[in-house]
Amino acid sequence: MTLVRGWESIELLRGGYASIGNFDGVHRGHQAMLNVLISRARSDNVQAVAVTFDPHPIALLKPDAAPPALTTIEHRAELLSRYGVDVTIALPTDRSFLALTAEEFFDSIVRAKLQAKGLVEGPNFFFGRNRSGNITVLRSLCANHGLSFDVAPPVTVDEQLVSSSVIRSLLEIGDVAHAVRLLGHHYRLSGKVGQGAQRGRTLGFPTANLTDVGTLVPVNGVYAGWAWVDGTRHQAAIHIGPNPTFAEGSRKIEVHLLDYHGDLYGQVLNVDFVDRVREVQKFASVDELRAQLSKDLQTVRAKLSTVT
């Protein structure tokens, strides 16, 4: 994975084919676009470059309307690399950058900085101040300056148009399995393991409590997934929400790693979501809760046994 912030080492990045966008989630629609980008780059023996933004432009223009991110910049670059991109450039978004007209954006970014041989975009790409540039404008600018230009068609999965906003809506109702089908990979949360109440340990199900999570947290519930420790994947049961059995109302992210024994406190833990198991429930007794947790682990094992 090669992640470049801003224009450091720009001389090493010039002369390739580029795709520009937020790429939040790096979902199947993005992947279709990347397939075209990489095919173009490989045929000319040059680099395939993805250009994204940090933060999302809406976070500056309309902070209250900014959607929660599906990926951190680091994970986004990792996914882009997984799908064949050679270099990801994370452009720092500021108001002077957002003030560029479409033509200024094309001249300063595409021609001067990237010196791109060609561009590959999706059908709903907009650029420049007030989103004044669109696919028609970009096609004309590329033609005028001798750049190739490709538009990847939209992608549907399960008769659903794939988009970051649709994936967010699915996660917000807990339909992780559907979201994963649209993503083309598991949905990931990353956070630092903080100090919890140690109640899970007394129940026989110790948990790692995730803090400082910067991306969209799915709706409250119990989920099946994978947790990564030192490059090794472990089956995991993930509880998101309060603990009503103990009259605890705060929302927490608690991860129980199956068949794992070790201290994770202070580490950064990556957790990949696969499917939802059940809603958060209040139980009449600790014994009833403990029995349900045992059933949950059986369900998690069963769901993950068929997932690679």
N, C-alpha and C positions, 0 to 999 in steps of 0.2 A: 504494500500500500504506500503510495506517495501522496501526501497531503501538503500543499503549499498554501501558506496564508499570505494574501496580497500578491505582490509581484516579485518576491524574492527569487533569484536565479531565473529571471524571466527569459534570459537568452537561451536557456536549455529547454524551454517550453514552446518556443516558436516553431511555426511551419507545419503544425499538425492539423487535424480535423477537430472541431470543437462542437460541443453541445452546451448550451447555457440554460440554466433553470434552477429552481429550488431543490428539485430531486428529493423532496421530503418523503421518506419511506422507501425510495428506490423500488417502486412497485412494478408490476408487470407492464404497465404502460411505459414507464421509464425504460424498462429493460428492452422493449421492442425498439425504442429509439436508439438505445446503446448498441443494439445489434447492427443497425445501419451504420452508426458512427464507427464502430470497430471494423466493420467490413471495408469501409472507405479508407480508414487509416492503414489497415494491414495491406491493402492492395497497392498503396503508395509507399509502404515501408516507413511510415511516420507515426507520430504519437497520437493516441486518442485522448483528448483532453475534455474533462467535464469542469464547467465553471458554475459554482454555486455561490450563495450569499450568506453572510453571517453578520448581523442577524437577518431574519426574513424582512424584506422591505416594509411589509405592513406593520411590523413592530415599531417602526419609526413614524410612518405616515398616519396610522390609526391604531395606536397601542391597544385600545380597548377591544378592537376587532381582530387582533392578531390570533390566529389559530394556534393551539398547542402543538408543539413539534412532535413528529413521529420518530425522529432520529436526531441524535447529537451530530455535530459536524464530524467527529471522529468516526462514529459508526457509519455515517453516510459515505465517507470516503472509503471505509472498509468494504461496504457493499458495492460501491461503484467499481472498486478494484476487483472484487469477486466476479463481477460481470464483465470484466475485460478492459476497463478504463486504465490507462497508464498513469495519468496524473489528474488529481482533483485540486482545483484552485478555489480556495474559499476567499471571496472578495469581502473585505470589511465594508459594510453598508453604512454610509453616512449621508447627510442631506446634500452635500455637493455632488455626490455620485447620483443620487436620485433626481437631481436637477438637470441632468444631461438630457438633451432631446434625443429622439431616436437616431437621428443622423450623427450627433455627437457621440452617442454610445457606440455606434457602429464604427466610426472613425477612430475613436480613442481606444476602445477595448478590442474589437475584432481585428481591425487592420493594424493599428500601431503596436498594441501590446502583444496580442496573440500572433499577428501576422498569419492568420489561419488560411489554409488552402480551401477550406469549405466548412459549412455549418450543417448540422442536423438538429432539427427541432420537432416538437410535437405540434399538433394543429392549433392548440390554444396558447401559443407563446406570445407574450406581449413584452415590450421593452421600451425604455425611454420615459421621459417625464410624462406623468398622467397616462401611462400605458398607451402612448400615442403610436408606438410601432407595433405592427402585427405581422402575420406571416406574409401578407401581400407586400407590405413595405420592405420586409427583410429580403424577400425574393428579388425585388427590384434592386435593392442595394447590392446584393451579391452579384447579380447579373452585370450591373454597371461597373463592378470592380474585378470581375473575372473569378469570382469564388463559386465553387459548386454549392448547391443548396438542396437538401432533402427534407421532406416532411414525413415523419412516421405516422401511420394512421392510428386512430384511437383503438384501444383494446377492450374487449368485453370478456368477462369470466362469469359463468353461471347467469348469462343474459344481463349482467350488470356492468355498466361502464366503469372501468377502473380509474380511480382518482384518489388523491390524498384526502380530499374532503369526505368521500364515501367511506374510506377506511377509518377515518376518525369517528364517523357516526356509528360504524359497526362496533368499534372498541367502546364507545360510550354507552352502548346497550349490552355489552358483554359478549357479542357474537364474534369471539376471537377466531374460531375456526374459519368463518367466512372471510374475516379480515386477512387471515394468513393465506387463504387461497388467492385473494386479490394481490397481496404483497408478493407472493412467490417465495417467501421465506418466513421464518418465525418472527413474531413481533418481540422486540427487546426493550427491557428496562435496565438501566444501569444506575447503581447508587452505591453509596458508601455504607458499610455495615455499622450501624450504631448500637448503642446500649439500649436494650429493652427491659421489660419487667421480669424477664426470666421465667414467665409463667409457663411458656411452652415446654421448657426443660423439666419443670415439676410435673407436667402432664405426661412426660415421656416422649414429647415431640419438640425438640429444641428448634428454634427458628432464628434466622438472621434477619434483623430489622433494617430494611433499606431506607436510607435518608438521602437528601440532596438529589432527588430524581428530577431531571430537567425536561422530561418528555411526557407525553400524554399517558396518564395512568388509567387503565381500563376501569369500568364501573365495578363497584364493590362485588365481591364474590370469591369463590375458591376456584383456582385454576390449576391445570396440569402444565408443566413446562420443564425446561432444562436450566440448570445453573452451572456456570463455568468457574472452575477453580484451578488456577495454574495450568490452563490449557486443557483441562479434563472436564468432560461433560457429566453431570450428575442429574438423575431424575429429581424433580422438585414439585412439591405442592406449595402453591402460593395463595396466601390469604390477603385480600385487600379489603379494608374497611374497619369498622369498630369491633369491639368484643362485647356484645350485649349480654352474654352470659355472666360477665364480671362487671357489668354496668360501666364499661369503658366506652366513651363516645367518640374518642379521637380516631381519625382515619389513619391506619398504618398499613405498611406493606411488609408482610412477614413471610419468609421463605424457609421451608423445611426441606433440607436435602436428604433424600432417602439413602440409607446405607452409607452415610458419611459421618465421620467422627473427626472433628478438628475445630480449631478456633478461627473464626472468620472476622472477628472484631477489628475494625479499622481498615479492612480491605475493600477494594472496589469490586462489586459483584455484578456480573452480567447475567440476566435472567431472560430466557427466551420462552414466550408464551405459545402454547399449542392449542388448548381448548379449555372451555369452562366446565367446571364440575357441578357447582351448585351455588345458590345464593347464600349470603351471610344469614345465620339463624341464631336465635336465642334458645338455649337448652335449659331444661328444668333442673339439671344437676351436673356436676363435674363429671360423674361417671357416664352420663348420657353424652356429654360432649366428647369424652375420651373414646367412647364407642363409635361415634360418628367420624372422628378423626381417623380411626383405624379403617373404616369403610372408605373414607376419602382416599387414603393411600392405596387401597386396592384398586379404586377407580383410576387413580393417576397411573399406576403401573399398567393397567389394561390399556388406557388411551395411548401411553407412550410406547407400548410394545409394538405398535404398528406404524410408528413414526420414525423416520431416519433423521 
